[in-house]
Amino acid sequence: MPRYTLVTLLAAVLFFPTLASSGQISASYQVNLNSSDPGLVVNFSDVADNPFTFDLNEGDSEYFTLFKIWTEESTVNEDDQVSKPISVDFSFTLPEVIAGTVNGETVGVKDDLLGLYHAGELTWDGPLDLVFGALGDGLLRVTLFDAVFNKGYLFGLHDGEYYGDKVKAKIELISDASQVPEPGTLALLGLGLLGLALRTRRRNS
């Protein structure tokens, strides 16, 4: 094989970034919600491990229960029908240290006509996209799903944890980050390629 071809192959393999085929996802989370009047008073308990860890290939996703939400209130009163913020803070350590927040709201709902139906509703603003990697080409998406909890009829809410709802989450590794050689590796490679080039030039002289 000609030496110039060998040099070209080495450069292609070591200089050009390659996508990792799989990776580990690990993160802790914190739920922040309305825990006092006014507004529907809500509680939560972790269901998923905190922190949680998954092995995901690029393009794969993991669907799981993140936490449970409920209220101890027995009826939806006027003040409970005012929306209150809820959020979940995610702190990832893998694939690298990145963090972000999914925002939403909770509200008590009541049938306006007869007042027979009572419930708590949870809605999220949208998914959280987290970019990572030295080239900014890694993308991790966190999606939380809406929930209806403590549904009750006629006499008000079915209060308590038993009648709460489980909040689902989906973690997607949309794209993994390119693997960029370390500076030291690039320097050694550069010296090696330079040596090969000089040697080839001398032989051709």
Residue pairs with C-beta under 8 A, 6 or more apart in sequence:
3 196
3 199
3 200
4 200
6 196
7 193
7 196
7 197
7 200
10 189
10 192
10 193
11 193
14 181
14 185
14 189
15 181
15 186
15 189
17 135
17 178
17 179
17 180
18 178
18 179
19 58
19 175
19 176
19 178
19 179
20 58
20 176
20 177
20 179
21 57
21 58
21 176
22 55
22 56
22 57
22 58
22 176
23 55
23 56
23 57
23 58
23 94
23 95
23 173
23 176
24 53
24 54
24 55
24 56
24 94
24 95
25 53
25 54
25 55
25 56
25 62
25 92
25 94
25 95
25 140
25 171
25 173
26 51
26 52
26 53
26 54
26 92
26 93
26 94
27 51
27 52
27 90
27 91
27 92
27 93
27 94
28 50
28 51
28 52
28 90
28 91
28 93
29 48
29 50
29 51
29 52
29 66
29 88
29 89
29 90
29 91
30 88
30 89
31 44
31 46
31 67
31 86
31 87
31 88
32 85
32 86
32 87
32 88
32 89
33 42
33 43
33 44
33 69
33 84
33 85
33 86
33 87
33 106
34 40
34 41
34 42
34 84
34 85
34 86
34 106
35 41
35 42
35 43
37 79
38 79
38 80
38 82
39 79
39 80
39 82
39 83
39 84
39 106
39 107
39 108
40 71
40 73
40 76
40 80
40 84
40 106
40 107
40 108
40 120
41 71
41 72
41 73
42 69
42 70
42 71
42 86
42 106
42 120
43 69
43 70
43 71
43 72
43 161
43 164
44 67
44 68
44 69
44 70
45 67
45 68
45 161
46 66
46 67
47 65
47 66
47 67
47 68
47 166
48 64
48 65
48 66
48 67
48 169
51 93
52 64
53 94
54 62
54 171
56 62
56 171
56 173
57 173
58 173
58 174
58 175
58 176
59 173
59 174
59 175
60 172
60 173
61 170
61 171
61 172
61 173
62 170
62 171
63 168
63 169
63 170
64 168
64 169
64 170
64 171
65 166
65 167
65 168
65 169
66 88
66 144
66 167
66 168
66 169
67 166
67 167
68 161
68 164
68 165
68 166
68 167
69 106
69 120
69 122
69 147
69 149
69 164
69 165
69 167
70 120
70 149
70 150
70 159
70 160
70 161
70 162
70 163
70 164
70 165
71 108
71 120
71 149
71 150
71 157
71 159
71 164
72 159
72 160
73 80
73 108
73 150
73 157
73 159
74 156
74 157
74 159
75 118
75 155
75 156
75 157
76 108
76 109
76 110
76 118
76 119
76 120
76 156
76 157
77 108
80 107
80 108
81 107
81 108
81 109
81 110
82 107
83 105
83 106
83 107
84 105
84 106
84 107
85 103
85 104
85 105
86 103
86 104
86 105
86 106
86 122
87 101
87 102
87 103
87 104
88 101
88 102
88 144
89 99
89 100
89 101
90 99
90 100
90 101
90 102
90 128
90 130
90 142
91 99
92 98
92 99
92 130
92 140
95 132
95 133
95 138
95 140
95 176
95 177
96 132
96 133
96 138
96 177
98 130
98 131
98 132
98 140
99 130
100 128
100 130
100 142
101 128
102 124
102 125
102 127
102 128
102 142
102 144
103 124
103 125
104 122
104 123
104 124
104 125
104 144
105 122
105 123
106 120
106 121
106 122
107 120
107 121
108 118
108 119
108 120
108 121
108 157
109 117
109 118
109 119
109 120
109 121
110 117
110 118
111 117
111 118
116 153
116 154
117 151
117 152
117 153
118 150
118 151
118 152
118 153
118 156
118 157
119 148
119 149
119 150
119 151
119 152
119 157
120 148
120 149
120 150
120 157
121 146
121 147
121 148
121 149
122 146
122 147
122 148
122 149
122 165
122 167
123 146
124 144
124 145
124 146
127 141
127 142
127 143
127 144
128 141
128 142
128 143
129 139
129 140
129 141
129 174
130 139
130 140
130 141
130 142
131 138
131 139
132 138
132 139
132 140
132 177
133 176
133 177
133 178
134 177
134 178
134 180
135 177
135 178
135 180
137 175
137 177
137 178
138 175
138 176
138 177
138 178
139 173
139 174
139 175
140 171
140 172
140 173
140 174
141 170
141 171
141 172
141 174
142 169
142 170
142 171
142 172
143 169
143 170
143 172
144 167
144 168
144 169
145 167
145 168
145 169
145 170
147 165
147 166
147 167
147 168
148 165
149 163
149 164
149 165
150 157
150 158
150 159
150 160
150 163
150 164
150 165
151 157
151 158
151 163
152 158
152 159
152 163
157 163
181 189
